[in-house]
Amino acid sequence: MLKVIALSVAMVALLAGVTIAQLTPRRVEIDKLTCAELAATRDDARYRLLVYLNGYMNGLRGQTVWDEQREGERIDRAVSECKAAPTRTVLDVFTSFWPR
């Protein structure tokens, strides 16, 4: 019984450690983030960065309407361009795909 309790405590501690590691916040300077760094970012963090960049670009242009299809197409094009040019900055690529 003591072994089961010890194992259970160890499992909880391990799971808590994994959860904490996943929640560690990251500070990203978007004007320096390269396409290669974006591609190397884990899926959930990359998704959050793409959402942030979409809002950032729309905010710069004073856009107050979110068109899901249009925004998705822009993001997809920017991500494709990033894959083709990993040394470019993500902000430079996104700027080239958002209307002025």
N, CA, C and O atoms as CSV, one atom per row, in Angstrom:
chain,resi,resn,atom,element,x,y,z
A,1,MET,N,N,0.827,-1.195,0.000
A,1,MET,CA,C,0.000,0.000,0.000
A,1,MET,C,C,0.870,1.257,0.000
A,1,MET,O,O,0.567,2.244,-0.670
A,2,LEU,N,N,1.954,1.194,0.767
A,2,LEU,CA,C,2.854,2.343,0.835
A,2,LEU,C,C,3.489,2.619,-0.535
A,2,LEU,O,O,3.695,3.776,-0.901
A,3,LYS,N,N,3.798,1.556,-1.291
A,3,LYS,CA,C,4.370,1.720,-2.626
A,3,LYS,C,C,3.376,2.404,-3.568
A,3,LYS,O,O,3.769,3.239,-4.382
A,4,VAL,N,N,2.101,2.055,-3.460
A,4,VAL,CA,C,1.060,2.654,-4.300
A,4,VAL,C,C,0.934,4.141,-3.990
A,4,VAL,O,O,0.814,4.953,-4.907
A,5,ILE,N,N,0.958,4.504,-2.731
A,5,ILE,CA,C,0.859,5.909,-2.337
A,5,ILE,C,C,2.084,6.674,-2.839
A,5,ILE,O,O,1.954,7.770,-3.383
A,6,ALA,N,N,3.265,6.100,-2.656
A,6,ALA,CA,C,4.490,6.756,-3.118
A,6,ALA,C,C,4.475,6.939,-4.628
A,6,ALA,O,O,4.861,7.991,-5.138
A,7,LEU,N,N,4.030,5.918,-5.336
A,7,LEU,CA,C,3.934,6.012,-6.792
A,7,LEU,C,C,2.921,7.067,-7.210
A,7,LEU,O,O,3.156,7.817,-8.157
A,8,SER,N,N,1.811,7.126,-6.518
A,8,SER,CA,C,0.781,8.130,-6.820
A,8,SER,C,C,1.302,9.541,-6.594
A,8,SER,O,O,1.063,10.428,-7.413
A,9,VAL,N,N,2.003,9.754,-5.504
A,9,VAL,CA,C,2.582,11.076,-5.211
A,9,VAL,C,C,3.601,11.445,-6.288
A,9,VAL,O,O,3.642,12.588,-6.742
A,10,ALA,N,N,4.418,10.482,-6.695
A,10,ALA,CA,C,5.411,10.740,-7.733
A,10,ALA,C,C,4.748,11.097,-9.059
A,10,ALA,O,O,5.209,11.995,-9.763
A,11,MET,N,N,3.682,10.406,-9.396
A,11,MET,CA,C,2.957,10.691,-10.642
A,11,MET,C,C,2.346,12.084,-10.617
A,11,MET,O,O,2.427,12.815,-11.603
A,12,VAL,N,N,1.740,12.453,-9.502
A,12,VAL,CA,C,1.147,13.789,-9.378
A,12,VAL,C,C,2.226,14.852,-9.506
A,12,VAL,O,O,2.034,15.858,-10.189
A,13,ALA,N,N,3.368,14.632,-8.847
A,13,ALA,CA,C,4.472,15.589,-8.931
A,13,ALA,C,C,4.982,15.707,-10.360
A,13,ALA,O,O,5.275,16.806,-10.831
A,14,LEU,N,N,5.087,14.585,-11.044
A,14,LEU,CA,C,5.538,14.590,-12.432
A,14,LEU,C,C,4.556,15.338,-13.322
A,14,LEU,O,O,4.965,16.165,-14.137
A,15,LEU,N,N,3.282,15.060,-13.175
A,15,LEU,CA,C,2.262,15.743,-13.973
A,15,LEU,C,C,2.227,17.230,-13.670
A,15,LEU,O,O,2.057,18.040,-14.582
A,16,ALA,N,N,2.383,17.600,-12.421
A,16,ALA,CA,C,2.413,19.018,-12.048
A,16,ALA,C,C,3.613,19.695,-12.694
A,16,ALA,O,O,3.510,20.828,-13.165
A,17,GLY,N,N,4.743,19.013,-12.720
A,17,GLY,CA,C,5.935,19.568,-13.358
A,17,GLY,C,C,5.751,19.765,-14.842
A,17,GLY,O,O,6.196,20.775,-15.388
A,18,VAL,N,N,5.108,18.831,-15.506
A,18,VAL,CA,C,4.840,18.943,-16.941
A,18,VAL,C,C,3.907,20.112,-17.197
A,18,VAL,O,O,4.129,20.889,-18.125
A,19,THR,N,N,2.866,20.246,-16.387
A,19,THR,CA,C,1.914,21.346,-16.549
A,19,THR,C,C,2.603,22.687,-16.357
A,19,THR,O,O,2.370,23.615,-17.131
A,20,ILE,N,N,3.435,22.802,-15.353
A,20,ILE,CA,C,4.147,24.055,-15.108
A,20,ILE,C,C,5.070,24.366,-16.269
A,20,ILE,O,O,5.160,25.518,-16.694
A,21,ALA,N,N,5.756,23.363,-16.789
A,21,ALA,CA,C,6.663,23.587,-17.912
A,21,ALA,C,C,5.911,24.072,-19.140
A,21,ALA,O,O,6.435,24.892,-19.893
A,22,GLN,N,N,4.710,23.592,-19.357
A,22,GLN,CA,C,3.929,24.011,-20.515
A,22,GLN,C,C,3.400,25.426,-20.361
A,22,GLN,O,O,3.134,26.095,-21.359
A,23,LEU,N,N,3.244,25.890,-19.143
A,23,LEU,CA,C,2.677,27.202,-18.909
A,23,LEU,C,C,3.724,28.296,-18.749
A,23,LEU,O,O,3.371,29.454,-18.526
A,24,THR,N,N,4.995,27.955,-18.858
A,24,THR,CA,C,6.044,28.943,-18.718
A,24,THR,C,C,5.900,29.984,-19.820
A,24,THR,O,O,6.002,29.656,-21.002
A,25,PRO,N,N,5.664,31.225,-19.441
A,25,PRO,CA,C,5.476,32.271,-20.466
A,25,PRO,C,C,6.778,32.578,-21.188
A,25,PRO,O,O,7.875,32.433,-20.648
A,26,ARG,N,N,6.614,32.995,-22.395
A,26,ARG,CA,C,7.743,33.302,-23.256
A,26,ARG,C,C,7.620,34.757,-23.698
A,26,ARG,O,O,6.517,35.229,-23.971
A,27,ARG,N,N,8.713,35.451,-23.767
A,27,ARG,CA,C,8.718,36.837,-24.251
A,27,ARG,C,C,9.295,36.822,-25.660
A,27,ARG,O,O,10.420,36.371,-25.876
A,28,VAL,N,N,8.517,37.318,-26.613
A,28,VAL,CA,C,8.933,37.285,-28.013
A,28,VAL,C,C,8.954,38.704,-28.558
A,28,VAL,O,O,7.965,39.431,-28.466
A,29,GLU,N,N,10.077,39.088,-29.120
A,29,GLU,CA,C,10.173,40.374,-29.806
A,29,GLU,C,C,9.799,40.105,-31.265
A,29,GLU,O,O,10.600,39.574,-32.035
A,30,ILE,N,N,8.573,40.479,-31.630
A,30,ILE,CA,C,8.075,40.084,-32.951
A,30,ILE,C,C,8.849,40.702,-34.102
A,30,ILE,O,O,8.834,40.163,-35.208
A,31,ASP,N,N,9.528,41.823,-33.869
A,31,ASP,CA,C,10.298,42.418,-34.959
A,31,ASP,C,C,11.610,41.669,-35.203
A,31,ASP,O,O,12.299,41.936,-36.187
A,32,LYS,N,N,11.960,40.732,-34.313
A,32,LYS,CA,C,13.183,39.949,-34.469
A,32,LYS,C,C,12.911,38.467,-34.705
A,32,LYS,O,O,13.835,37.714,-35.013
A,33,LEU,N,N,11.671,38.042,-34.567
A,33,LEU,CA,C,11.313,36.639,-34.718
A,33,LEU,C,C,11.452,36.220,-36.181
A,33,LEU,O,O,10.823,36.807,-37.061
A,34,THR,N,N,12.276,35.204,-36.439
A,34,THR,CA,C,12.457,34.738,-37.815
A,34,THR,C,C,11.417,33.669,-38.152
A,34,THR,O,O,10.793,33.075,-37.273
A,35,CYS,N,N,11.262,33.457,-39.412
A,35,CYS,CA,C,10.345,32.416,-39.872
A,35,CYS,C,C,10.791,31.037,-39.389
A,35,CYS,O,O,9.958,30.189,-39.070
A,36,ALA,N,N,12.097,30.816,-39.335
A,36,ALA,CA,C,12.609,29.541,-38.838
A,36,ALA,C,C,12.247,29.352,-37.370
A,36,ALA,O,O,11.902,28.245,-36.954
A,37,GLU,N,N,12.322,30.416,-36.588
A,37,GLU,CA,C,11.957,30.325,-35.169
A,37,GLU,C,C,10.465,30.058,-35.015
A,37,GLU,O,O,10.057,29.292,-34.143
A,38,LEU,N,N,9.651,30.685,-35.857
A,38,LEU,CA,C,8.213,30.432,-35.813
A,38,LEU,C,C,7.928,28.970,-36.134
A,38,LEU,O,O,7.116,28.333,-35.462
A,39,ALA,N,N,8.581,28.442,-37.143
A,39,ALA,CA,C,8.371,27.050,-37.539
A,39,ALA,C,C,8.805,26.079,-36.438
A,39,ALA,O,O,8.234,24.996,-36.306
A,40,ALA,N,N,9.803,26.460,-35.657
A,40,ALA,CA,C,10.306,25.595,-34.589
A,40,ALA,C,C,9.483,25.698,-33.309
A,40,ALA,O,O,9.695,24.930,-32.370
A,41,THR,N,N,8.552,26.634,-33.267
A,41,THR,CA,C,7.714,26.827,-32.089
A,41,THR,C,C,6.655,25.739,-32.038
A,41,THR,O,O,6.076,25.384,-33.064
A,42,ARG,N,N,6.399,25.208,-30.844
A,42,ARG,CA,C,5.403,24.133,-30.733
A,42,ARG,C,C,4.024,24.643,-31.157
A,42,ARG,O,O,3.759,25.844,-31.127
A,43,ASP,N,N,3.168,23.733,-31.543
A,43,ASP,CA,C,1.897,24.063,-32.198
A,43,ASP,C,C,1.042,25.075,-31.455
A,43,ASP,O,O,0.584,26.046,-32.057
A,44,ASP,N,N,0.814,24.872,-30.160
A,44,ASP,CA,C,-0.078,25.783,-29.444
A,44,ASP,C,C,0.524,27.177,-29.323
A,44,ASP,O,O,-0.199,28.168,-29.426
A,45,ALA,N,N,1.820,27.271,-29.108
A,45,ALA,CA,C,2.469,28.578,-29.027
A,45,ALA,C,C,2.484,29.256,-30.396
A,45,ALA,O,O,2.296,30.469,-30.496
A,46,ARG,N,N,2.711,28.465,-31.453
A,46,ARG,CA,C,2.694,29.025,-32.819
A,46,ARG,C,C,1.304,29.573,-33.146
A,46,ARG,O,O,1.171,30.646,-33.733
A,47,TYR,N,N,0.286,28.832,-32.763
A,47,TYR,CA,C,-1.091,29.287,-32.984
A,47,TYR,C,C,-1.330,30.631,-32.291
A,47,TYR,O,O,-1.896,31.547,-32.887
A,48,ARG,N,N,-0.898,30.747,-31.035
A,48,ARG,CA,C,-1.087,32.003,-30.301
A,48,ARG,C,C,-0.313,33.145,-30.950
A,48,ARG,O,O,-0.803,34.272,-31.018
A,49,LEU,N,N,0.897,32.853,-31.428
A,49,LEU,CA,C,1.677,33.886,-32.124
A,49,LEU,C,C,0.977,34.342,-33.395
A,49,LEU,O,O,0.949,35.536,-33.693
A,50,LEU,N,N,0.416,33.405,-34.145
A,50,LEU,CA,C,-0.282,33.769,-35.380
A,50,LEU,C,C,-1.529,34.598,-35.093
A,50,LEU,O,O,-1.830,35.543,-35.822
A,51,VAL,N,N,-2.245,34.252,-34.044
A,51,VAL,CA,C,-3.416,35.046,-33.649
A,51,VAL,C,C,-2.966,36.457,-33.265
A,51,VAL,O,O,-3.576,37.445,-33.675
A,52,TYR,N,N,-1.900,36.540,-32.477
A,52,TYR,CA,C,-1.375,37.845,-32.068
A,52,TYR,C,C,-0.963,38.670,-33.291
A,52,TYR,O,O,-1.326,39.840,-33.408
A,53,LEU,N,N,-0.206,38.054,-34.194
A,53,LEU,CA,C,0.259,38.774,-35.380
A,53,LEU,C,C,-0.900,39.252,-36.243
A,53,LEU,O,O,-0.855,40.359,-36.781
A,54,ASN,N,N,-1.930,38.437,-36.381
A,54,ASN,CA,C,-3.107,38.844,-37.139
A,54,ASN,C,C,-3.738,40.082,-36.513
A,54,ASN,O,O,-4.049,41.042,-37.219
A,55,GLY,N,N,-3.929,40.070,-35.212
A,55,GLY,CA,C,-4.504,41.229,-34.530
A,55,GLY,C,C,-3.595,42.445,-34.585
A,55,GLY,O,O,-4.066,43.573,-34.736
A,56,TYR,N,N,-2.299,42.217,-34.464
A,56,TYR,CA,C,-1.325,43.308,-34.529
A,56,TYR,C,C,-1.391,43.999,-35.891
A,56,TYR,O,O,-1.453,45.225,-35.978
A,57,MET,N,N,-1.377,43.191,-36.950
A,57,MET,CA,C,-1.409,43.766,-38.295
A,57,MET,C,C,-2.720,44.520,-38.539
A,57,MET,O,O,-2.710,45.612,-39.107
A,58,ASN,N,N,-3.841,43.945,-38.114
A,58,ASN,CA,C,-5.127,44.612,-38.303
A,58,ASN,C,C,-5.215,45.880,-37.465
A,58,ASN,O,O,-5.789,46.875,-37.906
A,59,GLY,N,N,-4.655,45.852,-36.266
A,59,GLY,CA,C,-4.650,47.033,-35.417
A,59,GLY,C,C,-3.829,48.167,-36.006
A,59,GLY,O,O,-4.216,49.331,-35.907
A,60,LEU,N,N,-2.699,47.837,-36.616
A,60,LEU,CA,C,-1.869,48.864,-37.253
A,60,LEU,C,C,-2.634,49.607,-38.340
A,60,LEU,O,O,-2.412,50.795,-38.571
A,61,ARG,N,N,-3.517,48.909,-38.989
A,61,ARG,CA,C,-4.265,49.482,-40.102
A,61,ARG,C,C,-5.648,49.974,-39.701
A,61,ARG,O,O,-6.428,50.406,-40.549
A,62,GLY,N,N,-5.945,49.909,-38.430
A,62,GLY,CA,C,-7.242,50.399,-37.955
A,62,GLY,C,C,-8.407,49.541,-38.384
A,62,GLY,O,O,-9.546,50.009,-38.401
A,63,GLN,N,N,-8.149,48.309,-38.727
A,63,GLN,CA,C,-9.210,47.404,-39.175
A,63,GLN,C,C,-10.044,46.973,-37.975
A,63,GLN,O,O,-9.510,46.475,-36.984
A,64,THR,N,N,-11.345,47.166,-38.068
A,64,THR,CA,C,-12.232,46.821,-36.951
A,64,THR,C,C,-13.179,45.675,-37.273
A,64,THR,O,O,-14.030,45.323,-36.456
A,65,VAL,N,N,-13.040,45.098,-38.450
A,65,VAL,CA,C,-13.881,43.972,-38.846
A,65,VAL,C,C,-12.976,42.773,-39.075
A,65,VAL,O,O,-11.956,42.877,-39.756
A,66,TRP,N,N,-13.353,41.627,-38.499
A,66,TRP,CA,C,-12.595,40.396,-38.687
A,66,TRP,C,C,-13.356,39.525,-39.659
A,66,TRP,O,O,-14.460,39.068,-39.362
A,67,ASP,N,N,-12.766,39.293,-40.825
A,67,ASP,CA,C,-13.341,38.431,-41.847
A,67,ASP,C,C,-12.562,37.117,-41.790
A,67,ASP,O,O,-11.425,37.036,-42.257
A,68,GLU,N,N,-13.184,36.097,-41.214
A,68,GLU,CA,C,-12.486,34.834,-40.954
A,68,GLU,C,C,-11.818,34.261,-42.196
A,68,GLU,O,O,-10.664,33.836,-42.135
A,69,GLN,N,N,-12.519,34.244,-43.311
A,69,GLN,CA,C,-11.954,33.667,-44.531
A,69,GLN,C,C,-10.761,34.482,-45.020
A,69,GLN,O,O,-9.709,33.919,-45.324
A,70,ARG,N,N,-10.915,35.788,-45.098
A,70,ARG,CA,C,-9.835,36.654,-45.596
A,70,ARG,C,C,-8.617,36.583,-44.675
A,70,ARG,O,O,-7.484,36.478,-45.145
A,71,GLU,N,N,-8.856,36.640,-43.360
A,71,GLU,CA,C,-7.744,36.595,-42.406
A,71,GLU,C,C,-7.034,35.245,-42.482
A,71,GLU,O,O,-5.805,35.180,-42.449
A,72,GLY,N,N,-7.808,34.176,-42.583
A,72,GLY,CA,C,-7.215,32.847,-42.690
A,72,GLY,C,C,-6.360,32.699,-43.936
A,72,GLY,O,O,-5.288,32.095,-43.893
A,73,GLU,N,N,-6.836,33.251,-45.049
A,73,GLU,CA,C,-6.068,33.191,-46.293
A,73,GLU,C,C,-4.765,33.972,-46.170
A,73,GLU,O,O,-3.723,33.519,-46.644
A,74,ARG,N,N,-4.817,35.137,-45.539
A,74,ARG,CA,C,-3.598,35.935,-45.347
A,74,ARG,C,C,-2.595,35.197,-44.470
A,74,ARG,O,O,-1.404,35.142,-44.776
A,75,ILE,N,N,-3.090,34.638,-43.385
A,75,ILE,CA,C,-2.203,33.898,-42.489
A,75,ILE,C,C,-1.583,32.710,-43.219
A,75,ILE,O,O,-0.380,32.473,-43.108
A,76,ASP,N,N,-2.398,31.963,-43.965
A,76,ASP,CA,C,-1.887,30.803,-44.706
A,76,ASP,C,C,-0.817,31.212,-45.716
A,76,ASP,O,O,0.200,30.533,-45.856
A,77,ARG,N,N,-1.047,32.319,-46.418
A,77,ARG,CA,C,-0.060,32.796,-47.393
A,77,ARG,C,C,1.223,33.226,-46.700
A,77,ARG,O,O,2.320,32.930,-47.174
A,78,ALA,N,N,1.087,33.921,-45.580
A,78,ALA,CA,C,2.269,34.372,-44.839
A,78,ALA,C,C,3.063,33.177,-44.303
A,78,ALA,O,O,4.292,33.172,-44.371
A,79,VAL,N,N,2.376,32.178,-43.778
A,79,VAL,CA,C,3.056,30.985,-43.273
A,79,VAL,C,C,3.764,30.252,-44.414
A,79,VAL,O,O,4.889,29.783,-44.240
A,80,SER,N,N,3.126,30.151,-45.564
A,80,SER,CA,C,3.761,29.513,-46.725
A,80,SER,C,C,5.012,30.269,-47.143
A,80,SER,O,O,6.040,29.664,-47.450
A,81,GLU,N,N,4.922,31.588,-47.154
A,81,GLU,CA,C,6.084,32.411,-47.501
A,81,GLU,C,C,7.195,32.228,-46.473
A,81,GLU,O,O,8.373,32.184,-46.831
A,82,CYS,N,N,6.828,32.122,-45.212
A,82,CYS,CA,C,7.817,31.896,-44.151
A,82,CYS,C,C,8.548,30.569,-44.365
A,82,CYS,O,O,9.761,30.483,-44.170
A,83,LYS,N,N,7.817,29.556,-44.760
A,83,LYS,CA,C,8.440,28.251,-45.003
A,83,LYS,C,C,9.458,28.355,-46.134
A,83,LYS,O,O,10.490,27.685,-46.113
A,84,ALA,N,N,9.162,29.191,-47.112
A,84,ALA,CA,C,10.057,29.341,-48.261
A,84,ALA,C,C,11.239,30.266,-47.968
A,84,ALA,O,O,12.249,30.222,-48.671
A,85,ALA,N,N,11.120,31.096,-46.940
A,85,ALA,CA,C,12.176,32.068,-46.626
A,85,ALA,C,C,12.437,32.095,-45.120
A,85,ALA,O,O,12.073,33.066,-44.457
A,86,PRO,N,N,13.054,31.062,-44.570
A,86,PRO,CA,C,13.196,30.936,-43.121
A,86,PRO,C,C,14.041,32.016,-42.446
A,86,PRO,O,O,13.942,32.194,-41.232
A,87,THR,N,N,14.862,32.734,-43.196
A,87,THR,CA,C,15.702,33.761,-42.567
A,87,THR,C,C,14.996,35.113,-42.453
A,87,THR,O,O,15.463,35.988,-41.724
A,88,ARG,N,N,13.891,35.295,-43.154
A,88,ARG,CA,C,13.136,36.554,-43.057
A,88,ARG,C,C,12.474,36.663,-41.694
A,88,ARG,O,O,12.246,35.652,-41.028
A,89,THR,N,N,12.169,37.870,-41.281
A,89,THR,CA,C,11.425,38.018,-40.036
A,89,THR,C,C,9.946,37.797,-40.325
A,89,THR,O,O,9.453,38.110,-41.409
A,90,VAL,N,N,9.263,37.260,-39.347
A,90,VAL,CA,C,7.833,36.996,-39.489
A,90,VAL,C,C,7.080,38.303,-39.713
A,90,VAL,O,O,6.150,38.356,-40.518
A,91,LEU,N,N,7.473,39.340,-39.013
A,91,LEU,CA,C,6.797,40.628,-39.154
A,91,LEU,C,C,6.947,41.168,-40.572
A,91,LEU,O,O,5.995,41.725,-41.120
A,92,ASP,N,N,8.112,41.016,-41.169
A,92,ASP,CA,C,8.324,41.456,-42.547
A,92,ASP,C,C,7.408,40.696,-43.506
A,92,ASP,O,O,6.801,41.287,-44.399
A,93,VAL,N,N,7.316,39.390,-43.313
A,93,VAL,CA,C,6.461,38.569,-44.174
A,93,VAL,C,C,5.002,38.968,-43.991
A,93,VAL,O,O,4.290,39.160,-44.976
A,94,PHE,N,N,4.548,39.096,-42.752
A,94,PHE,CA,C,3.155,39.466,-42.509
A,94,PHE,C,C,2.849,40.849,-43.070
A,94,PHE,O,O,1.768,41.069,-43.616
A,95,THR,N,N,3.775,41.769,-42.944
A,95,THR,CA,C,3.569,43.120,-43.479
A,95,THR,C,C,3.357,43.085,-44.982
A,95,THR,O,O,2.571,43.866,-45.520
A,96,SER,N,N,4.052,42.185,-45.662
A,96,SER,CA,C,3.911,42.108,-47.128
A,96,SER,C,C,2.554,41.547,-47.561
A,96,SER,O,O,2.162,41.734,-48.713
A,97,PHE,N,N,1.830,40.868,-46.673
A,97,PHE,CA,C,0.553,40.282,-47.046
A,97,PHE,C,C,-0.673,41.045,-46.537
A,97,PHE,O,O,-1.802,40.701,-46.888
A,98,TRP,N,N,-0.465,42.065,-45.725
A,98,TRP,CA,C,-1.619,42.834,-45.206
A,98,TRP,C,C,-1.766,44.098,-46.035
A,98,TRP,O,O,-0.776,44.743,-46.380
A,99,PRO,N,N,-2.997,44.447,-46.351
A,99,PRO,CA,C,-3.226,45.658,-47.157
A,99,PRO,C,C,-2.781,46.901,-46.411
A,99,PRO,O,O,-2.804,46.943,-45.180
A,100,ARG,N,N,-2.390,47.877,-47.139
A,100,ARG,CA,C,-1.915,49.138,-46.555
A,100,ARG,C,C,-3.067,50.024,-46.180
A,100,ARG,O,O,-2.859,51.127,-45.675
